[in-house]
Each structure stands twice: as structure tokens, then as C-alpha cells.
Amino acid sequence: MSKRSSIGSWAYTIGPYGSNPIDFDTVCKTLKSLGFDGVELGGFPPHPNPGNPNGSNEGFGGAMPEKSQRAELKAQMVGYGLGFSGLAANLWDEKLINTDDPTKYIAEFDKNSEFAADIGIEGIRVDCVQPPTIHREVDYATAMGRVVKAWKACADIAASRGQYVTWEFEPGFAFNKPSDVVRIHDAVNKSNFGLQYDTCHGQMVSVMGARQEGEKEVFASQVDLIRMLNGRINHIHVIDSDNKCHKDAKGEDETSAHPPFGLGILNFDEIMPELVKASRLSHDWWTVDLCFWPDAWAATATCKTALDGLIAKYGN
């Protein structure tokens, strides 16, 4: 069976689109017209999100705290003829590494897991929340222990709803060295917990060593990283890399730039066969990620064409 195609909706709501986001209805109708099979949901305003059932939802945009709202969204997606390939949970307001009490983080994850279950999403993305500079403030063992403790609990919550958790490691967050990724995955040690492999992040983490604290840990090719992660990858994002980071408001490196296919240097004929062999997916989605790209909306159509080509060659 051929892989299904999706794209992350966050590309149209944050970064360059933060002040002028594209509404979810327009996103879905356009993706359907381009032939996408689904959308990966950035679960934060103004797109559909869990909302707050215990307080005011003013300013939440697409907040859906009620079961009836979620049922309506699920029906709406059927009407579009689109599926959800996953949820990027909004956990960035929480503390993970800089607290020894993960209760609030876990509660927020639980809220997102319930939301995902209600709208038919099986996979939930997490990251380390704090930037890599946190390693200057919290010692390695303590930081790792906090992340592992929280993610063990999150994996159990997800498992209770038939879901998997996928960690997107990247330059912009702590534990962004290849050995860190393996070490934490091993320590969480839950069958429904795996790694989200983004081909742009893979390049920046393994070849460029972007934003790594201390001595850099790099390989000649991201293929070496993919082989190192064999059997651990449970979700895939496919996009190019120009060996550069997106810049934050201060002009400093933040995370991978995510240039559209053809504007970078990646050799997908080398990468994709290895990624297919190394991944253990419980689903059939491949997802484009244009996060922070300034012209993501204009690039969507060409990215769909490129993804179709990769699926035709490697996705069967």
C-alpha cells in the first residue's frame, strides 16, 4: 500500500504567518484540491485545539473544549475527504527540564491526548520544550531524568487511548546530539514511544551539529544517523535542508530552516531507502514540514509534487 501524504498546518500559523495566519478551512480545502490525503494538526490557535474546559476560551481561536465541537470537526474532516496524520501538541508554555515537578506538563499532555482521541488522531508529537542552553543551568543527569520521567507518564497516557508518542529531536531544543536521542529513547523504554525523523532536522543535528552545547557530535552523512536510529523511528517528516537554521527575532539560530524541496542540498535517493528500512511505522503517513519557511503557502503545491515523487519511488 502506498504512503499517504500530509503537511503540517503549523507552517501557516506561526513564524512568518503568526500575524496573518491562514484559517483551517482554507488550509483543508486547498490541501484537498492539491491532492493531499491529510493534514498534520498544529493543535494551537487559530487552528483546532483542545481549549480550556474550565475557564474562558476568549482568544483561543479554534478552541474545542467540548465533545460536540470535536465530533463536528471529525465530521468536517470526513467532508473534506482528509485524514489527520498526527497532532503537534501545544506544550511549549509548560516546564519540562527546568522543574522537578512535571505534573502540569503531564496534565496538559493528557488534555491533548484526549482531544486527539476525540478527533481520531493516533500519534502525538512532543519535544524537549527548553532550548539547548538549558544544559548550562541544569546538569545532564537531572535534565535527562526529568524528561524521561515525564515522557514515561505521557506514553502510558497515550497507550491507554491506543496512541503513540513521537519525539521530534531538533537543533532548537535540548538533547540535540545523536547519542542523546538514543539514550533518552532507551530510557523511556515504552513500546508506543518513538522518534519523529525530520529529514531537515536530521541533517542539522547529525551533519551540522547545529546548536549543540559543548563538543559537537556529527557524522559525514545523515544516513549514519538514520542507521543509528534503526527500529526507533515511528513518524516521518520529509523536507529539504540548506544546512542553515531559521533565525529568531534577534537574528540568532533557532531551529532548522525547512526549505522546500529543491532549495536545499539533500540527496533523497540516498536518504529515503535508508529511512524506509530504519522506520517502524504503525501507520502509512509521510508528512511535509515547512515550519518557519517564509513562503510556505506558495511552496505547498510544489512540495506536494515532490512528495508524490518520493512516495512513487520509495513509499510502496
C-alpha positions as CSV (number, residue, x, y, z in Angstrom):
1,M,0.0,0.0,0.0
2,S,1.3,3.4,-0.9
3,K,2.1,6.0,1.7
4,R,-0.5,8.8,2.3
5,S,0.6,12.4,2.1
6,S,0.1,15.2,4.6
7,I,1.6,18.5,5.6
8,G,1.9,20.3,8.9
9,S,-0.7,23.0,9.5
10,W,1.6,24.9,11.8
11,A,3.6,26.2,8.8
12,Y,0.6,28.5,8.2
13,T,0.1,29.8,11.7
14,I,3.4,30.6,13.3
15,G,6.7,32.3,12.4
16,P,6.2,34.4,9.3
17,Y,2.4,33.6,9.4
18,G,2.0,34.4,13.0
19,S,0.5,37.9,12.4
20,N,-1.6,36.7,9.4
21,P,-2.4,33.0,9.7
22,I,-4.3,31.0,7.1
23,D,-7.6,29.7,8.6
24,F,-8.1,26.0,8.9
25,D,-11.0,25.8,6.5
26,T,-8.9,27.4,3.7
27,V,-5.9,25.1,4.5
28,C,-8.0,22.0,4.3
29,K,-9.9,22.9,1.1
30,T,-6.6,23.9,-0.6
31,L,-4.8,20.7,0.5
32,K,-7.6,18.6,-0.8
33,S,-7.5,20.5,-4.2
34,L,-3.8,19.7,-4.4
35,G,-4.4,16.0,-3.8
36,F,-3.1,15.7,-0.2
37,D,-4.6,12.8,1.8
38,G,-4.5,14.6,5.1
39,V,-3.1,17.3,7.4
40,E,-0.9,17.1,10.5
41,L,-2.6,19.4,13.0
42,G,-0.7,22.0,14.9
43,G,-3.0,22.0,17.9
44,F,-2.9,25.7,18.9
45,P,-4.7,28.8,17.9
46,P,-6.1,29.7,15.4
47,H,-6.4,26.1,14.3
48,P,-8.4,23.4,16.2
49,N,-7.0,22.8,19.6
50,P,-8.2,21.3,23.0
51,G,-9.1,24.7,24.5
52,N,-9.8,25.1,28.2
53,P,-13.0,23.4,29.5
54,N,-12.6,25.0,33.0
55,G,-12.3,28.7,32.0
56,S,-12.7,31.4,29.4
57,N,-11.8,30.5,25.9
58,E,-11.5,34.0,24.7
59,G,-8.7,34.3,22.3
60,F,-8.3,30.6,21.8
61,G,-9.4,30.8,18.2
62,G,-10.1,27.2,17.2
63,A,-10.6,26.1,20.8
64,M,-12.7,22.9,21.0
65,P,-13.1,22.0,24.7
66,E,-16.5,20.3,24.2
67,K,-17.0,16.8,22.8
68,S,-19.7,18.1,20.4
69,Q,-17.2,20.5,18.9
70,R,-14.7,17.8,18.3
71,A,-17.3,15.5,16.8
72,E,-18.2,18.3,14.4
73,L,-14.5,18.7,13.4
74,K,-14.2,15.0,12.9
75,A,-17.3,15.0,10.6
76,Q,-15.9,18.1,8.8
77,M,-12.7,16.3,8.0
78,V,-14.7,13.4,6.5
79,G,-16.5,16.0,4.4
80,Y,-13.1,17.4,3.2
81,G,-12.0,13.9,2.4
82,L,-8.9,14.3,4.5
83,G,-7.4,12.5,7.5
84,F,-5.3,13.6,10.4
85,S,-1.7,12.2,10.3
86,G,-0.8,13.4,13.8
87,L,-1.0,16.1,16.4
88,A,1.7,18.6,17.3
89,A,0.6,19.2,20.9
90,N,0.9,22.7,22.4
91,L,3.2,22.0,25.3
92,W,5.6,25.0,24.9
93,D,4.1,27.0,27.8
94,E,4.9,24.2,30.2
95,K,8.1,23.5,32.1
96,L,9.9,20.2,31.5
97,I,13.6,20.4,32.1
98,N,13.6,23.4,34.4
99,T,11.3,21.8,37.0
100,D,11.3,18.7,39.1
101,D,7.5,18.6,39.1
102,P,6.1,17.5,35.7
103,T,2.5,17.4,36.9
104,K,1.3,20.4,34.9
105,Y,3.2,19.2,31.7
106,I,1.6,15.7,32.1
107,A,-1.8,17.1,32.7
108,E,-1.5,19.3,29.5
109,F,-0.4,16.2,27.6
110,D,-3.4,14.3,28.9
111,K,-5.7,17.1,27.7
112,N,-4.1,16.9,24.2
113,S,-4.3,13.1,24.2
114,E,-8.0,13.2,24.9
115,F,-8.5,15.8,22.2
116,A,-6.6,13.7,19.7
117,A,-8.6,10.6,20.6
118,D,-11.9,12.5,20.1
119,I,-10.9,13.6,16.6
120,G,-9.3,10.4,15.5
121,I,-5.6,11.1,15.8
122,E,-3.3,8.3,16.8
123,G,0.1,10.0,17.1
124,I,1.2,12.9,19.3
125,R,4.4,14.8,18.9
126,V,6.5,16.0,21.8
127,D,9.8,17.9,22.2
128,C,12.1,18.9,25.0
129,V,10.4,22.4,25.4
130,Q,13.5,24.2,26.6
131,P,16.3,25.3,24.3
132,P,19.7,23.6,24.4
133,T,21.1,26.5,26.5
134,I,19.2,24.9,29.4
135,H,22.2,22.5,29.7
136,R,24.2,25.4,31.1
137,E,21.7,25.6,34.0
138,V,20.7,22.0,34.7
139,D,23.1,19.2,34.9
140,Y,22.8,16.5,32.3
141,A,21.6,13.6,34.5
142,T,19.0,15.7,36.2
143,A,17.7,17.1,32.9
144,M,17.5,13.7,31.4
145,G,15.8,12.2,34.4
146,R,13.1,14.9,34.3
147,V,12.4,14.3,30.6
148,V,12.3,10.6,30.9
149,K,10.0,10.7,33.9
150,A,7.5,12.9,32.1
151,W,7.6,11.0,28.9
152,K,7.1,7.7,30.5
153,A,3.9,9.0,32.1
154,C,2.9,10.5,28.7
155,A,3.5,7.3,26.9
156,D,1.3,5.4,29.4
157,I,-1.5,8.0,29.0
158,A,-1.3,7.7,25.2
159,A,-1.2,3.9,25.4
160,S,-4.4,3.9,27.4
161,R,-6.1,5.6,24.4
162,G,-4.4,3.4,21.7
163,Q,-2.0,6.2,20.7
164,Y,1.8,6.5,20.2
165,V,4.1,9.3,21.2
166,T,6.8,10.6,18.8
167,W,9.7,12.8,19.9
168,E,10.9,15.3,17.4
169,F,14.5,16.0,18.2
170,E,15.9,19.1,16.6
171,P,18.6,21.8,17.0
172,G,16.3,24.3,18.8
173,F,15.7,22.1,21.8
174,A,17.8,20.3,24.5
175,F,19.3,16.9,23.9
176,N,20.0,17.5,20.3
177,K,23.0,15.2,19.9
178,P,22.6,11.8,18.3
179,S,23.8,9.9,21.4
180,D,21.3,12.0,23.5
181,V,18.5,10.8,21.2
182,V,19.4,7.1,21.6
183,R,20.0,7.5,25.3
184,I,16.6,9.1,26.1
185,H,14.7,6.7,23.8
186,D,16.3,3.7,25.6
187,A,15.5,5.2,29.0
188,V,11.8,5.9,28.2
189,N,11.6,2.3,27.0
190,K,7.9,2.2,26.1
191,S,6.7,0.3,23.0
192,N,4.5,3.2,21.9
193,F,7.3,5.8,22.3
194,G,9.5,6.5,19.3
195,L,11.3,9.1,17.3
196,Q,9.9,11.5,14.7
197,Y,12.5,11.8,12.0
198,D,12.5,15.0,10.1
199,T,15.0,14.9,7.2
200,C,15.9,18.6,7.7
201,H,16.4,18.2,11.4
202,G,18.3,15.0,10.8
203,Q,20.8,17.0,8.6
204,M,21.2,19.8,11.1
205,V,21.6,17.6,14.1
206,S,23.9,14.9,12.6
207,V,25.9,16.7,9.9
208,M,26.0,20.4,11.0
209,G,25.8,19.8,14.8
210,A,23.7,22.9,15.0
211,R,23.2,24.5,18.5
212,Q,24.9,21.5,20.2
213,E,26.3,22.6,23.6
214,G,30.0,21.7,24.2
215,E,31.8,19.4,21.8
216,K,29.9,18.7,18.6
217,E,28.8,15.2,17.7
218,V,28.5,14.9,13.9
219,F,28.6,12.4,11.1
220,A,29.6,12.7,7.5
221,S,26.0,12.0,6.4
222,Q,22.6,11.9,8.0
223,V,22.4,8.3,6.6
224,D,24.8,7.4,9.5
225,L,22.2,8.9,12.0
226,I,19.3,7.0,10.3
227,R,21.2,3.7,10.6
228,M,22.0,4.6,14.3
229,L,18.3,5.1,14.9
230,N,17.2,1.8,13.2
231,G,13.9,0.5,14.7
232,R,13.3,3.6,16.8
233,I,11.6,5.9,14.2
234,N,7.8,5.9,14.4
235,H,6.9,9.1,12.4
236,I,8.4,10.7,9.4
237,H,8.7,14.3,8.1
238,V,10.2,14.9,4.7
239,I,11.6,18.2,3.6
240,D,14.9,19.7,2.2
241,S,17.8,21.3,4.1
242,D,20.2,24.1,3.1
243,N,22.4,23.4,6.1
244,K,21.1,26.5,7.8
245,C,18.9,27.4,10.7
246,H,15.9,29.6,10.8
247,K,16.7,32.9,12.6
248,D,14.8,34.1,15.6
249,A,13.7,37.7,16.2
250,K,17.2,38.6,17.4
251,G,18.8,37.2,14.2
252,E,20.2,34.2,16.1
253,D,19.9,30.5,15.1
254,E,16.7,28.9,16.4
255,T,15.9,25.6,14.6
256,S,16.2,24.0,11.2
257,A,15.1,26.3,8.3
258,H,12.9,23.7,6.4
259,P,13.4,25.0,2.8
260,P,11.1,23.5,0.2
261,F,12.3,20.6,-1.9
262,G,14.8,21.7,-4.5
263,L,16.1,24.7,-2.5
264,G,18.4,22.6,-0.4
265,I,21.2,20.1,-0.7
266,L,19.7,16.8,0.4
267,N,20.0,13.7,-1.7
268,F,16.7,11.9,-1.1
269,D,17.8,9.0,-3.3
270,E,20.3,8.2,-0.6
271,I,18.2,9.2,2.4
272,M,14.8,7.6,1.7
273,P,15.8,4.0,1.2
274,E,17.6,4.1,4.5
275,L,14.8,5.9,6.2
276,V,12.3,3.3,5.0
277,K,14.4,0.5,6.3
278,A,15.0,2.1,9.7
279,S,11.5,3.2,10.4
280,R,8.8,1.2,12.3
281,L,5.6,2.9,11.5
282,S,2.2,1.8,12.8
283,H,0.6,4.0,10.1
284,D,1.0,4.9,6.4
285,W,1.7,8.7,6.6
286,W,4.6,10.8,5.3
287,T,4.4,14.4,6.2
288,V,5.8,17.6,4.6
289,D,7.1,20.2,7.2
290,L,7.5,23.8,6.1
291,C,7.8,25.2,9.6
292,F,9.1,28.8,9.6
293,W,9.5,28.9,5.9
294,P,8.5,32.5,4.8
295,D,6.6,31.4,1.7
296,A,5.2,28.1,3.0
297,W,1.7,28.7,1.4
298,A,3.1,29.4,-2.0
299,A,5.5,26.4,-1.7
300,T,2.8,23.9,-0.7
301,A,1.9,22.8,-4.3
302,T,5.5,22.2,-5.4
303,C,6.2,20.3,-2.2
304,K,3.2,18.1,-2.9
305,T,4.6,17.2,-6.3
306,A,8.0,16.4,-4.8
307,L,6.4,14.3,-2.1
308,D,4.4,12.4,-4.7
309,G,7.6,11.6,-6.5
310,L,9.2,10.2,-3.3
311,I,6.1,8.2,-2.5
312,A,6.1,6.7,-6.0
313,K,9.8,5.7,-5.7
314,Y,10.1,4.7,-2.1
315,G,6.7,4.7,-0.5
316,N,5.2,1.4,-1.7
